[in-house]
Amino acid sequence: PDLTMEHAIHTGLGYEWKPDRLWSLDSEIYYVNRYDLAVFTTDLVENPDGTFKNVNFLSEGRRNSYGIEFLLKREISEHAYGWLSYTFSRSHQRNHPGGDFLPTAFDQPHVLNAVASWKPGRGWELGARFQLASGRPDTPIIGATYDADEGAYVPIRGPTRSVRTPLFTQLDVRAEHDWLFETWSLGLYIDIINVTNKENTEAVQYDYRYRESSPVTSFPILPTLGVKGTW
């Protein structure tokens, strides 16, 4: 009942450069400061009769994010188009005054995306997309103790979000052929997601004693064949 309003200040500065009709470069630097956020607490307060009650939530959380973004784009033309984007950013959080700032679950310093499409002629179009991103912050499990009351092992965790999952990379490709008729067109295409069959780690799973671990990977190579008609 004692929570206050949450606040945030967003600041940014951007610049766009267009050297000619086909090419453009967008850039932006930003900073976001969020404060007075509702965060969970185990604090207790004393009632007039001497008993205690849970506070549960306090308005003392803080978050901040900052970064710089670039977007290089080649506009759609007769034969080719594409874009390349890169973001460097950091995102941190502190739940209570006096505590340390830690990476948030969304803290990925480096994110790169590239898309390109080429039309060699005779109804063909070839395209590709490449993605690269820093791994997500994670909290390591460094051991376990046995809880006889529960009959199960309880993990012992290391410093909060002190490690990261491996770098994420993925390459997708697409090929399409169109046949043009007087009032409609027919297209045959094939999409291949994760064409290199990269085993990107999404999470880590442990055995019941927390002694052995193995990665939980994203989906493998995934081809899709399709037909489309346009009127």
Beta strands, then each sheet from edge to edge (+ up, - down):
strand 1: 7-17
strand 2: 23-46
strand 3: 52-74
strand 4: 80-94
strand 5: 102-103
strand 6: 110-121
strand 7: 124-133
strand 8: 137-138
strand 9: 141-147
strand 10: 152-157
strand 11: 163-164
strand 12: 168-180
strand 13: 185-193
strand 14: 201-206
strand 15: 213-217
strand 16: 222-230
sheet 1: 1+ 2- 3+ 4- 5+
sheet 2: 1+ 2- 3+ 4- 6+ 7- 12+ 13- 16+
sheet 3: 8+ 11-
sheet 4: 9+ 10-
sheet 5: 14+ 15-
end
